[in-house]
Structure formats: C-alpha cells, structure tokens
C-alpha cells in the first residue's frame, strides 16, 4: 500500500492546464503532467524552448503555462515528484525481492560473471 498523499484538485483555472483525478496538474487534453516536464528541466537543464523542441505536440504557450504553474506551486509539484520517486524505488525493491528487477550496473555485472563462467567452462 502506498503512503502517497493525494493532492486536492485546485479550484479556479490555469490557462492550458487541468487536474487529473489524483489532483495532479497536467496539460489540458493530454496525459502530460507538469511534474514530468519539470523533471526533464531538472535532469537535462532544458529551457522552456528546449522542452518545446523536444515535445512538438505542445505549443510554446502550454510549456510556459507549465513553468508559470510550477513556480507558483513549486512546493506542491516538488512533493509530487518526490512521491513519484519514492514509489518508483519501492516498486523496484519489490521487483528485486521477486528476482525480477535489476539496475543496469547490477545486470551488467551479472552478465560479465556469466560470460566468465561460460569461458571458464569452455576452456576446461
């Protein structure tokens, strides 16, 4: 069971934005959440213009609405991002516990060990 806090849908309106049933802001008539684009900005250092270039399905006005909303509601969006990251880590842990999930470095190490074993078996 997740311990995420449901964000309350906002009253009023924000140009180009709407809220999903969990209270998360997203671009109207899309499945693109504000937090997703903000994570792209944080991960890659992208400007609004670069995000627009990377998402040709969006208008520049929509992208600027995302940034306007974010800087007005930064603590809420940052909390949503943190909750998403916690959920991802929890799910990864569950997959690893079932023997189904590995991060790239672990997987690479396992493959290298397997190759060494196979080479050793062939050599003997």
Backbone bond lengths (Angstrom), bond angles and torsions (degrees), N, CA, C in turn:
res aa  C-N    CA-C-N  psi(-1)  N-CA   C-N-CA  omega(-1)  CA-C   N-CA-C  phi
1 X - - - 1.440 - - 1.527 108.66 -
2 X 1.297 116.69 136.32 1.452 122.36 -176.56 1.519 110.18 -84.08
3 X 1.323 116.31 147.14 1.458 120.80 177.08 1.518 111.15 -104.57
4 X 1.328 117.07 25.99 1.453 120.35 -179.22 1.520 110.05 -72.89
5 X 1.307 114.73 148.93 1.448 121.72 178.60 1.521 108.00 -95.43
6 X 1.328 115.82 127.71 1.456 118.94 178.03 1.520 108.81 -75.71
7 X 1.324 115.41 127.45 1.455 120.00 177.43 1.521 108.50 -79.52
8 X 1.301 116.77 140.40 1.451 120.36 179.71 1.524 110.26 -79.88
9 X 1.349 117.07 133.64 1.464 118.79 177.02 1.524 110.20 -58.54
10 X 1.299 115.68 140.76 1.455 121.33 -178.10 1.529 110.36 -78.28
11 X 1.304 114.43 151.45 1.451 118.97 173.26 1.525 107.17 -92.69
12 X 1.298 116.12 161.03 1.450 119.89 -177.86 1.520 110.10 82.72
13 X 1.312 115.75 -162.10 1.455 118.66 -177.98 1.517 109.63 -141.09
14 X 1.315 113.68 161.35 1.457 121.90 177.38 1.516 104.96 -134.52
15 X 1.323 119.07 127.54 1.472 119.83 -177.31 1.529 111.98 -52.27
16 X 1.318 116.52 131.01 1.466 125.79 175.57 1.530 114.51 73.27
17 X 1.329 118.14 0.88 1.457 119.87 -176.12 1.525 111.34 -120.47
18 X 1.339 114.49 158.34 1.451 122.26 173.14 1.527 107.17 -148.71
19 X 1.326 117.22 176.78 1.455 121.48 -176.80 1.522 109.76 -122.23
20 X 1.342 114.90 138.53 1.460 118.42 178.52 1.524 109.59 -80.97
21 X 1.330 116.27 -178.77 1.461 120.26 -176.19 1.530 113.25 -68.86
22 X 1.326 117.49 -11.14 1.465 121.18 175.99 1.525 111.85 -99.18
23 X 1.331 116.69 6.03 1.455 121.36 177.46 1.513 114.87 83.28
24 X 1.330 117.28 11.71 1.465 121.05 -178.97 1.522 109.64 -89.08
25 X 1.326 115.59 133.53 1.461 120.50 178.69 1.522 109.71 -71.67
26 X 1.326 115.93 139.26 1.460 121.45 177.36 1.511 108.90 -146.45
27 X 1.308 115.43 164.45 1.460 120.01 177.32 1.529 107.94 -72.49
28 X 1.315 115.90 131.42 1.465 121.65 -176.04 1.530 111.26 -55.56
29 X 1.312 114.86 138.38 1.472 123.67 176.98 1.529 113.22 63.11
30 X 1.324 116.83 24.86 1.465 121.85 174.90 1.527 107.41 -137.14
31 X 1.318 115.62 176.73 1.470 120.85 173.29 1.524 110.71 -105.58
32 X 1.333 116.75 12.53 1.467 121.51 -175.27 1.527 109.81 -87.93
33 X 1.342 114.86 112.24 1.458 120.26 179.01 1.529 110.35 -82.19
34 X 1.317 115.04 150.53 1.462 122.07 177.87 1.524 109.34 -54.31
35 X 1.322 116.20 -45.31 1.465 120.62 -175.78 1.523 111.68 -60.23
36 X 1.318 118.33 -32.25 1.466 121.09 179.76 1.530 110.59 -64.86
37 X 1.319 116.43 -44.66 1.464 119.57 -179.19 1.531 111.15 -71.21
38 X 1.319 116.88 -34.68 1.463 119.77 177.75 1.524 109.74 -67.11
39 X 1.324 118.28 -37.25 1.461 120.92 176.48 1.525 110.61 -63.95
40 X 1.328 117.74 -36.97 1.464 120.64 175.99 1.532 109.71 -63.44
41 X 1.316 116.59 -42.83 1.468 120.42 177.86 1.522 110.05 -60.03
42 X 1.328 116.67 -46.39 1.462 121.02 -177.52 1.534 111.99 -68.09
43 X 1.317 117.02 -40.32 1.467 120.97 -176.74 1.522 112.46 -72.51
44 X 1.336 116.07 -38.89 1.462 120.24 -172.36 1.528 113.83 -110.65
45 X 1.336 116.63 -8.90 1.461 119.72 -177.31 1.525 112.55 71.64
46 X 1.338 116.05 24.97 1.461 119.92 -175.90 1.520 112.59 -73.30
47 X 1.317 115.34 141.11 1.462 123.21 173.09 1.531 107.91 -80.67
48 X 1.338 117.64 168.81 1.466 119.00 174.65 1.537 112.22 -56.41
49 X 1.326 116.30 -37.08 1.462 119.56 -179.31 1.528 111.43 -66.30
50 X 1.339 117.04 -37.94 1.466 120.41 178.56 1.525 110.61 -69.03
51 X 1.323 116.83 -39.60 1.471 119.45 176.50 1.524 109.33 -62.09
52 X 1.310 116.76 -41.88 1.468 121.37 176.55 1.529 110.27 -59.33
53 X 1.326 116.92 -43.48 1.464 121.43 178.71 1.530 110.53 -63.41
54 X 1.324 117.38 -39.92 1.463 122.20 -178.76 1.529 112.78 -75.11
55 X 1.319 117.32 -18.96 1.472 122.90 -178.87 1.534 109.56 -125.49
56 X 1.325 117.46 75.65 1.467 119.51 -177.02 1.533 113.70 -63.85
57 X 1.332 116.79 -12.88 1.469 119.85 177.94 1.526 112.03 -76.74
58 X 1.327 116.82 -9.06 1.463 121.59 -179.24 1.519 110.69 -106.81
59 X 1.324 115.08 153.27 1.464 119.56 173.11 1.524 108.23 -89.86
60 X 1.309 116.31 158.97 1.458 120.34 177.98 1.530 110.01 -63.12
61 X 1.326 116.88 -34.27 1.468 120.52 177.19 1.524 110.87 -62.66
62 X 1.331 117.79 -38.97 1.464 120.55 177.46 1.530 110.53 -63.84
63 X 1.326 116.68 -42.48 1.459 120.68 -179.32 1.531 109.75 -64.06
64 X 1.320 117.42 -43.90 1.462 119.16 178.49 1.518 111.47 -66.15
65 X 1.325 118.62 -31.56 1.466 121.35 175.30 1.528 110.20 -63.70
66 X 1.328 116.76 -37.64 1.463 121.50 176.13 1.526 110.00 -59.03
67 X 1.323 117.07 -49.39 1.464 120.62 -178.57 1.523 111.25 -66.74
68 X 1.301 117.34 -39.02 1.460 120.65 177.91 1.527 110.32 -61.86
69 X 1.322 116.38 -45.82 1.462 120.50 178.30 1.530 110.11 -63.30
70 X 1.317 116.62 -45.05 1.464 120.40 -177.49 1.529 111.09 -58.79
71 X 1.322 117.05 -49.24 1.463 118.72 -176.53 1.524 112.43 -71.51
72 X 1.317 118.04 -17.99 1.457 121.64 174.32 1.527 111.22 -83.48
73 X 1.338 116.45 -33.55 1.478 122.43 -176.01 1.527 110.67 -123.78
74 X 1.324 116.56 40.81 1.464 121.22 -171.67 1.527 113.00 -58.93
75 X 1.309 118.20 -43.21 1.472 119.47 -176.50 1.531 110.61 -64.83
76 X 1.315 117.58 -37.92 1.466 120.49 179.40 1.530 111.21 -67.44
77 X 1.322 116.95 -44.47 1.465 120.68 -179.52 1.529 110.06 -67.84
78 X 1.326 117.02 -40.97 1.465 119.89 177.03 1.527 110.85 -61.57
79 X 1.328 117.38 -38.06 1.466 121.25 177.39 1.528 110.03 -64.84
80 X 1.321 116.97 -41.40 1.467 120.97 177.64 1.535 110.42 -61.22
81 X 1.317 116.83 -43.39 1.468 121.38 179.22 1.528 109.68 -62.91
82 X 1.329 117.36 -45.26 1.465 121.06 179.72 1.528 110.88 -62.03
83 X 1.317 117.09 -40.89 1.466 120.81 178.80 1.524 110.78 -64.68
84 X 1.315 117.04 -40.39 1.462 120.61 178.32 1.523 110.82 -63.48
85 X 1.329 116.29 -42.76 1.463 120.33 179.29 1.530 111.12 -64.47
86 X 1.336 117.18 -39.79 1.466 120.91 176.84 1.527 110.59 -62.84
87 X 1.307 116.47 -42.12 1.466 120.91 179.79 1.527 110.87 -64.14
88 X 1.309 117.01 -41.23 1.473 121.20 178.07 1.524 110.19 -62.01
89 X 1.335 117.27 -45.36 1.467 120.37 178.65 1.524 111.33 -62.98
90 X 1.323 117.02 -39.97 1.460 120.87 178.78 1.525 110.50 -63.07
91 X 1.324 116.89 -45.66 1.466 120.92 -179.65 1.523 111.40 -66.17
92 X 1.345 116.72 -38.77 1.465 119.84 176.24 1.521 110.28 -60.80
93 X 1.328 116.47 -42.01 1.457 121.23 178.74 1.517 111.37 -61.76
94 X 1.330 116.68 -41.96 1.463 120.45 178.02 1.526 110.87 -63.80
95 X 1.323 117.10 -41.49 1.470 120.25 178.10 1.520 111.17 -63.86
96 X 1.322 116.48 -43.51 1.469 119.75 178.54 1.520 110.76 -62.05
97 X 1.335 117.13 -39.77 1.464 121.18 179.42 1.531 110.97 -63.25
98 X 1.322 116.36 -29.72 1.473 120.71 177.90 1.524 111.45 -86.45
99 X 1.342 116.68 -4.17 1.453 120.68 -179.13 1.510 113.77 81.71
100 X 1.327 116.47 17.17 1.461 119.53 -175.30 1.520 113.69 -111.36
101 X 1.303 119.62 -10.80 1.458 119.72 -174.26 1.512 112.87 -122.75
102 X 1.304 115.71 132.96 1.460 122.05 177.55 1.512 108.59 -138.81
103 X 1.332 115.77 147.02 1.457 116.41 171.15 1.524 107.68 -84.05
104 X 1.292 117.75 169.02 1.470 122.31 -172.31 1.527 111.89 -60.33
105 X 1.324 117.54 -42.39 1.470 120.13 -178.33 1.526 111.11 -65.49
106 X 1.331 116.23 -41.93 1.473 119.80 178.07 1.523 110.56 -62.99
107 X 1.317 115.90 -44.29 1.455 120.80 -178.07 1.535 110.66 -63.40
108 X 1.322 116.32 -43.71 1.466 121.38 178.71 1.525 110.16 -60.18
109 X 1.336 117.02 -43.97 1.460 121.81 179.38 1.533 110.57 -62.20
110 X 1.328 117.26 -43.29 1.470 120.87 178.82 1.526 110.93 -62.04
111 X 1.330 116.27 -41.32 1.466 119.89 179.29 1.528 111.01 -65.34
112 X 1.323 116.49 -42.64 1.464 120.14 179.14 1.522 111.24 -61.68
113 X 1.332 116.94 -41.89 1.463 120.44 177.59 1.525 111.26 -64.19
114 X 1.324 117.06 -39.61 1.463 121.73 179.03 1.522 110.19 -64.64
115 X 1.329 117.41 -42.14 1.463 121.14 179.07 1.529 109.59 -63.27
116 X 1.338 117.50 -43.49 1.466 120.91 177.79 1.526 110.87 -59.38
117 X 1.333 116.61 -43.23 1.472 120.69 178.79 1.529 110.59 -62.15
118 X 1.341 116.31 -44.72 1.462 120.84 -179.24 1.530 110.97 -64.23
119 X 1.335 117.21 -43.02 1.464 121.31 179.16 1.523 109.77 -64.20
120 X 1.307 115.95 -42.07 1.463 121.06 179.43 1.527 110.16 -63.43
121 X 1.307 118.03 -41.85 1.480 122.15 179.80 1.531 110.58 -65.55
122 X 1.313 116.52 -38.56 1.476 120.43 -179.72 1.526 110.07 -69.58
123 X 1.326 117.08 -38.51 1.466 122.18 -176.95 1.530 111.78 -69.26
124 X 1.311 117.76 -24.17 1.479 119.75 -177.19 1.465 108.74 -99.33
